[in-house]
Amino acid sequence: MDQSEKKISPRDIEAKLRELQGGLDRAKETARPALNSIGAIAVTAAVVVVFLIGVKFGRRKNAIVEVRRI
C-alpha cells in the first residue's frame, strides 16, 4: 500500500454516511407499522386503567341515599 491508498477523502466519508442513512431510512419504514400498533394498544390500555381507577374511586365516595315515602 502506498500513501494514496491510505488517505480517506471527504468523498469517502460522505459516501459511507449516505449508505448508513439509507439503511436507517429502510429500517424506520419497516418498523413504523409495528410502532403504530404498539402505540395504539398502549393508549387503549391507559384509557382502560384510568376508567377503572375512576370507577373504583367513584364507588368509594358515593353516598347511598335512601328515599322513603311517608
ZADO-1210 file (C-alpha; in nm, 4 decimals, padded with zeros to 6 digits):
<atoms>
<atom x="00.0000" y="00.0000" z="00.0000" code="MET" pos="1"/>
<atom x="00.1299" y="00.3350" z="-00.0873" code="ASP" pos="2"/>
<atom x="00.0389" y="00.6654" z="00.0722" code="GLN" pos="3"/>
<atom x="-00.2509" y="00.7481" z="-00.1680" code="SER" pos="4"/>
<atom x="-00.4423" y="00.4296" z="-00.0759" code="GLU" pos="5"/>
<atom x="-00.4314" y="00.5072" z="00.2966" code="LYS" pos="6"/>
<atom x="-00.5832" y="00.8550" z="00.2767" code="LYS" pos="7"/>
<atom x="-00.9528" y="00.8913" z="00.3345" code="ILE" pos="8"/>
<atom x="-01.1117" y="01.1636" z="00.1308" code="SER" pos="9"/>
<atom x="-01.4177" y="01.3647" z="00.2263" code="PRO" pos="10"/>
<atom x="-01.5995" y="01.1902" z="-00.0590" code="ARG" pos="11"/>
<atom x="-01.5343" y="00.8526" z="00.1063" code="ASP" pos="12"/>
<atom x="-01.6795" y="00.9760" z="00.4334" code="ILE" pos="13"/>
<atom x="-01.9807" y="01.1285" z="00.2592" code="GLU" pos="14"/>
<atom x="-02.0483" y="00.8084" z="00.0646" code="ALA" pos="15"/>
<atom x="-02.0327" y="00.5977" z="00.3795" code="LYS" pos="16"/>
<atom x="-02.2654" y="00.8339" z="00.5680" code="LEU" pos="17"/>
<atom x="-02.5175" y="00.8260" z="00.2821" code="ARG" pos="18"/>
<atom x="-02.5031" y="00.4458" z="00.2831" code="GLU" pos="19"/>
<atom x="-02.5711" y="00.4364" z="00.6573" code="LEU" pos="20"/>
<atom x="-02.8541" y="00.6899" z="00.6249" code="GLN" pos="21"/>
<atom x="-03.0193" y="00.4770" z="00.3566" code="GLY" pos="22"/>
<atom x="-03.0106" y="00.1737" z="00.5847" code="GLY" pos="23"/>
<atom x="-03.1641" y="00.3713" z="00.8697" code="LEU" pos="24"/>
<atom x="-03.4420" y="00.5009" z="00.6454" code="ASP" pos="25"/>
<atom x="-03.5307" y="00.1470" z="00.5362" code="ARG" pos="26"/>
<atom x="-03.5311" y="00.0232" z="00.8960" code="ALA" pos="27"/>
<atom x="-03.7506" y="00.3140" z="01.0043" code="LYS" pos="28"/>
<atom x="-04.0074" y="00.2453" z="00.7324" code="GLU" pos="29"/>
<atom x="-04.0113" y="-00.1238" z="00.8229" code="THR" pos="30"/>
<atom x="-04.0673" y="-00.0575" z="01.1944" code="ALA" pos="31"/>
<atom x="-04.3306" y="00.2154" z="01.1567" code="ARG" pos="32"/>
<atom x="-04.6423" y="-00.0112" z="01.1329" code="PRO" pos="33"/>
<atom x="-04.5373" y="-00.2100" z="01.4391" code="ALA" pos="34"/>
<atom x="-04.4773" y="00.1070" z="01.6399" code="LEU" pos="35"/>
<atom x="-04.8184" y="00.2437" z="01.5411" code="ASN" pos="36"/>
<atom x="-04.9858" y="-00.0753" z="01.6630" code="SER" pos="37"/>
<atom x="-04.7926" y="-00.0757" z="01.9893" code="ILE" pos="38"/>
<atom x="-04.8785" y="00.2906" z="02.0459" code="GLY" pos="39"/>
<atom x="-05.2495" y="00.2304" z="01.9867" code="ALA" pos="40"/>
<atom x="-05.2503" y="-00.0636" z="02.2279" code="ILE" pos="41"/>
<atom x="-05.0676" y="00.1402" z="02.4930" code="ALA" pos="42"/>
<atom x="-05.3125" y="00.4311" z="02.4653" code="VAL" pos="43"/>
<atom x="-05.6112" y="00.1958" z="02.4856" code="THR" pos="44"/>
<atom x="-05.4665" y="00.0224" z="02.7914" code="ALA" pos="45"/>
<atom x="-05.4029" y="00.3584" z="02.9603" code="ALA" pos="46"/>
<atom x="-05.7620" y="00.4713" z="02.8978" code="VAL" pos="47"/>
<atom x="-05.8991" y="00.1450" z="03.0400" code="VAL" pos="48"/>
<atom x="-05.6805" y="00.1713" z="03.3510" code="VAL" pos="49"/>
<atom x="-05.7835" y="00.5330" z="03.4123" code="VAL" pos="50"/>
<atom x="-06.1506" y="00.4377" z="03.3670" code="PHE" pos="51"/>
<atom x="-06.1237" y="00.1513" z="03.6156" code="LEU" pos="52"/>
<atom x="-05.9472" y="00.3707" z="03.8708" code="ILE" pos="53"/>
<atom x="-06.2219" y="00.6317" z="03.8284" code="GLY" pos="54"/>
<atom x="-06.4925" y="00.3709" z="03.8820" code="VAL" pos="55"/>
<atom x="-06.3186" y="00.2463" z="04.1960" code="LYS" pos="56"/>
<atom x="-06.2868" y="00.5931" z="04.3497" code="PHE" pos="57"/>
<atom x="-06.6369" y="00.6860" z="04.2375" code="GLY" pos="58"/>
<atom x="-06.7872" y="00.3930" z="04.4262" code="ARG" pos="59"/>
<atom x="-06.5895" y="00.4771" z="04.7369" code="ARG" pos="60"/>
<atom x="-06.7080" y="00.8405" z="04.7518" code="LYS" pos="61"/>
<atom x="-07.0746" y="00.7846" z="04.6583" code="ASN" pos="62"/>
<atom x="-07.3192" y="00.8125" z="04.9406" code="ALA" pos="63"/>
<atom x="-07.6124" y="00.5760" z="04.9496" code="ILE" pos="64"/>
<atom x="-07.9298" y="00.7790" z="04.9656" code="VAL" pos="65"/>
<atom x="-08.2500" y="00.6065" z="05.0666" code="GLU" pos="66"/>
<atom x="-08.5750" y="00.7730" z="04.9768" code="VAL" pos="67"/>
<atom x="-08.8820" y="00.6745" z="05.1796" code="ARG" pos="68"/>
<atom x="-09.2326" y="00.7673" z="05.1003" code="ARG" pos="69"/>
<atom x="-09.4252" y="00.8919" z="05.4009" code="ILE" pos="70"/>
</atoms>
